[in-house]
């Protein structure tokens, strides 16, 4: 007996096209590259100024901030390269495009922040043991300049950093820079008024802590996407219950939800449904795609509709194979015994 099962796989072409258009417009409409270039130019100028003033004033906190700015410059260069590369169209084996390059850049930014934090901490501990005189007025000048430039950079990056991990990395760098500038400014005032040289090392440790703490969520968020975790805004349990609530859908199998990029969610699932006509299946697919997009923002969804009875028979197939194997083994054993008995009788008759 032969059992034939029919499966239909369908994907809404319009939804796929809309998703790609949304991703393509993200970098062009938001003006990310131009903003990053402007921020990069401001940071290079501030880095050179803080490097010179920090060397002149013998301030570890200002030199630490200059080192942090140097990492910012490298991070923004990576971000610019990633933004350009991510806009390349999908081709060849890169069927999803190159959007995850931005996630790799965000991960590199986070790891760079941790390395800078460790270096600043090491130097600050050394300064506690071997304090050096610090010129407070040049330090005050450098802190004020840093606060001005970093505040401007913060304004430039704030608008579009919430929905893009790559820009979020650059934004967190600048947030740490602003906090560093405030700490250096306070340290300069304390040194000028009270001559507490150790406050410079304290400000450096504060910079290191802020730098390291700002890196942790960026690293974790990048890893969640790269490891194909379901986004936090999309609960797989709720999605499963949502799909099974539609008339005709009996059960959801092989549900997978992941982030293609930091702002694009993909889904694939096998749905066991009641027997439907071809027109009814098409209407159900269209409804499911539309409702997934509206309820969860999932626009890239691949849904496989399978007859519920076909799924049940497929689940029984391993049991059937096992039973056939047992029956075959028993029959072989009995046949071997019969041949053995027949051979014995033949031999006795001959003798």
C-alpha positions in Angstrom: 0.0 0.0 0.0 1.4 3.4 -0.9 0.4 6.5 1.0 0.9 9.8 -0.8 1.1 13.1 1.1 0.8 16.5 -0.5 2.5 19.5 0.9 2.4 23.1 -0.3 4.9 25.7 0.5 4.1 29.4 -0.2 5.7 32.7 0.6 4.2 36.1 0.1 6.3 37.8 -2.6 5.1 41.2 -1.7 6.1 40.8 1.9 9.6 39.8 0.9 9.9 42.8 -1.4 8.7 45.2 1.2 11.1 43.9 3.7 14.0 44.4 1.4 12.9 47.9 0.5 12.7 48.8 4.2 16.2 47.6 4.8 17.6 49.4 1.8 15.9 52.7 2.8 17.2 52.5 6.4 20.8 53.6 5.5 19.8 56.0 2.8 16.9 57.9 4.3 18.4 58.3 7.8 21.6 59.8 6.4 23.8 57.5 8.5 27.0 57.8 6.5 27.0 61.6 6.4 26.3 61.8 10.1 29.1 59.3 10.8 31.6 61.2 8.7 30.8 64.5 10.5 31.1 62.7 13.9 34.4 61.2 12.8 35.8 64.6 11.8 34.9 66.1 15.1 36.3 63.2 17.1 39.7 63.3 15.2 40.0 67.0 16.0 39.1 66.4 19.7 41.5 63.5 19.9 44.4 65.5 18.7 43.5 68.4 21.1 43.2 66.1 24.1 46.4 64.3 23.3 48.3 67.5 23.2 46.7 69.0 26.3 46.9 65.8 28.3 50.6 65.5 27.6 51.1 69.1 28.6 49.1 68.9 31.8 50.3 65.4 32.8 46.7 64.3 33.3 46.1 60.6 33.1 42.3 61.2 32.9 42.7 63.4 29.8 45.1 61.0 28.2 42.7 58.1 29.0 39.9 60.0 27.3 42.2 60.6 24.3 42.8 56.9 24.2 39.1 56.3 24.3 38.6 58.8 21.5 41.2 56.9 19.5 39.1 53.8 19.9 36.0 55.8 18.9 37.8 56.9 15.7 38.5 53.3 14.8 35.0 52.2 15.8 33.5 54.8 13.5 35.7 53.9 10.6 34.5 50.3 11.1 30.9 51.6 11.2 31.3 53.5 8.0 32.7 50.6 6.2 30.0 48.3 7.6 27.2 50.8 6.5 28.6 50.9 3.0 29.1 47.1 2.8 25.6 46.4 4.2 23.9 48.3 1.4 25.3 45.9 -1.2 22.4 44.0 -2.8 21.9 40.3 -2.2 23.7 38.2 -4.8 25.2 34.8 -5.3 25.4 32.9 -2.0 24.6 36.0 0.1 20.8 35.5 -0.3 20.0 37.6 2.7 22.3 40.4 1.7 25.1 41.8 3.9 23.2 43.3 6.8 24.9 41.3 9.5 28.2 43.0 8.7 26.8 45.9 10.8 26.3 43.4 13.7 29.9 42.3 13.4 31.0 45.9 13.5 28.8 46.5 16.6 30.5 43.4 18.3 33.9 44.7 17.4 33.0 48.1 18.9 31.9 46.5 22.1 35.0 44.4 22.5 37.2 47.5 21.7 35.4 49.3 24.6 36.3 46.5 27.0 39.9 46.5 26.0 40.1 50.3 26.5 38.5 50.0 29.9 41.0 47.4 31.0 43.9 49.6 29.8 42.7 52.7 31.6 42.1 50.7 34.8 45.7 49.5 34.7 47.1 53.0 34.2 44.9 54.4 37.0 46.1 51.9 39.5 49.7 52.8 38.6 48.9 56.5 39.1 47.6 55.8 42.6 51.0 54.4 43.5 53.1 57.0 41.7 51.1 60.3 41.5 52.3 63.0 39.2 51.6 66.8 39.4 48.8 67.9 37.2 48.2 71.3 35.6 44.6 72.1 36.4 43.9 75.0 34.0 44.9 73.1 30.8 43.0 70.1 32.1 39.9 72.3 32.6 40.3 73.6 29.0 40.5 70.1 27.6 37.5 68.9 29.6 35.4 71.8 28.5 36.3 71.3 24.8 35.6 67.6 25.1 32.2 68.2 26.7 31.3 70.6 23.9 32.3 68.3 21.0 30.9 65.1 22.5 27.6 66.9 23.3 27.3 67.8 19.6 28.2 64.2 18.5 25.6 62.9 20.9 22.9 65.0 19.3 24.0 63.9 15.8 23.7 60.2 16.6 20.8 60.0 19.0 18.0 60.2 16.5 18.7 56.9 14.6 20.7 54.9 17.2 17.7 53.1 18.8 16.9 50.8 15.8 20.4 50.0 14.5 23.0 48.2 16.5 25.9 49.6 14.4 24.8 53.2 15.1 24.0 52.2 18.7 27.7 51.2 19.1 28.9 54.5 17.9 26.3 56.3 20.1 27.4 54.4 23.2 31.0 55.4 22.5 29.9 59.0 22.5 27.8 58.6 25.7 30.9 57.3 27.5 32.8 60.2 26.1 30.3 62.7 27.5 30.5 61.1 30.9 34.3 61.1 30.7 34.3 64.8 29.9 32.1 65.5 32.9 34.4 63.5 35.2 37.5 65.2 33.9 35.8 68.6 34.4 35.1 67.8 38.0 38.6 66.5 38.6 40.1 69.6 37.1 38.0 71.8 39.4 39.0 69.7 42.5 42.7 69.8 41.6 42.5 73.6 41.0 40.8 74.3 44.3 42.0 71.5 46.7 45.2 70.2 45.0 44.1 66.6 45.3 46.2 64.9 42.7 44.7 61.5 43.4 41.4 62.7 42.0 42.8 62.4 38.5 43.2 58.7 39.0 39.7 58.4 40.4 38.3 60.2 37.3 40.3 57.7 35.2 38.7 54.8 37.0 35.3 56.3 36.5 36.0 56.6 32.8 37.1 52.9 32.7 33.9 51.8 34.5 31.6 53.7 32.3 33.4 52.5 29.2 33.2 48.8 30.2 29.6 49.0 31.3 28.5 50.7 28.1 30.1 47.8 26.2 28.2 44.9 27.8 24.7 45.4 26.4 26.1 46.1 23.0 28.1 42.9 23.0 25.2 40.8 24.3 22.7 42.3 21.8 25.0 41.6 18.9 25.6 38.0 20.0 21.8 37.4 20.4 21.3 38.3 16.7 24.4 36.5 15.5 23.3 33.3 17.4 19.8 33.5 15.8 18.0 34.1 19.1 14.4 35.2 18.8 14.2 38.9 19.3 13.1 40.0 22.8 10.1 41.9 21.2 8.8 38.6 19.7 7.8 35.8 22.1 7.8 32.4 20.3 5.1 31.1 22.7 2.8 33.9 21.8 3.5 33.5 18.1 2.7 29.8 18.3 -0.6 30.5 20.1 -1.4 33.2 17.7 -1.0 30.9 14.7 -3.0 28.1 16.3 -5.9 30.5 16.9 -6.7 30.8 13.2 -9.6 28.6 12.0 -8.3 25.6 10.1 -4.9 25.6 11.8 -4.6 22.6 14.1 -1.0 22.6 15.3 2.3 24.4 14.6 5.5 22.4 14.0 9.1 23.5 13.6 8.6 27.1 14.5 11.8 29.2 14.1 12.0 32.9 14.7 15.3 34.9 14.4 16.6 38.3 13.6 18.0 38.7 10.1 19.4 42.1 11.1 18.9 44.3 14.1 15.5 45.5 12.8 14.3 42.7 10.6 12.7 39.5 11.9 12.3 36.3 10.0 10.0 33.3 10.7 9.5 29.8 9.3 7.0 27.2 10.4 5.1 24.1 9.4 1.4 24.3 10.0 -0.8 21.2 10.3 -4.3 22.2 8.9 -7.6 20.7 8.2 -8.3 19.6 4.6 -8.9 22.7 2.6 -9.4 23.5 -1.1 -6.6 25.3 -3.0 -8.5 28.6 -2.8 -9.0 28.3 0.9 -5.3 27.5 1.5 -4.3 30.6 -0.5 -6.7 32.8 1.5 -5.4 31.3 4.8 -1.8 32.0 3.7 -2.5 35.6 2.8 -4.3 36.1 6.1 -1.5 34.6 8.1 1.2 36.8 6.4 -0.8 39.9 6.9 -1.6 39.2 10.6 2.0 38.3 11.4 3.2 41.5 9.9 0.6 43.6 11.8 0.8 41.9 15.2 4.5 41.1 15.4 6.2 43.1 12.7 7.3 39.9 11.0 7.4 40.5 7.2 9.8 37.7 6.1 7.7 34.6 6.9 7.8 31.2 5.2 4.8 29.0 6.1 4.4 25.4 5.0 0.8 24.1 5.1 0.5 20.4 5.6 -2.6 18.2 5.8 -3.1 17.2 9.5 -3.7 13.6 8.6 -0.5 13.5 6.5 1.4 14.7 9.5 -0.2 12.0 11.7 0.8 9.3 9.2 4.3 10.6 8.9 4.6 10.4 12.7 3.5 6.7 12.6 6.1 5.8 9.9 8.9 5.0 12.3 6.6 2.7 14.3 5.6 0.9 11.0 9.2 0.5 10.0 10.0 -1.0 13.5 7.0 -3.5 13.2 8.0 -4.5 9.7 11.6 -5.2 10.9 10.4 -7.3 13.8 8.0 -9.3 11.6 10.8 -9.9 9.1 13.2 -11.1 11.7 10.6 -13.5 13.2 9.8 -14.9 9.7 13.4 -15.4 9.0 13.9 -17.3 12.3 10.9 -19.5 11.7 12.0 -20.2 8.1 15.5 -21.1 9.3 14.0 -23.6 11.8 11.9 -25.1 9.2 14.8 -25.6 6.8 16.8 -27.2 9.7 14.0 -29.7 10.5 13.5 -30.6 6.8 17.2 -31.2 6.4 17.2 -33.5 9.5 14.3 -35.5 8.1 15.9 -35.9 4.7 19.2 -37.1 6.3 17.3 -39.7 8.4 15.4 -41.0 5.4 18.6 -41.4 3.4 20.2 -43.4 6.1 
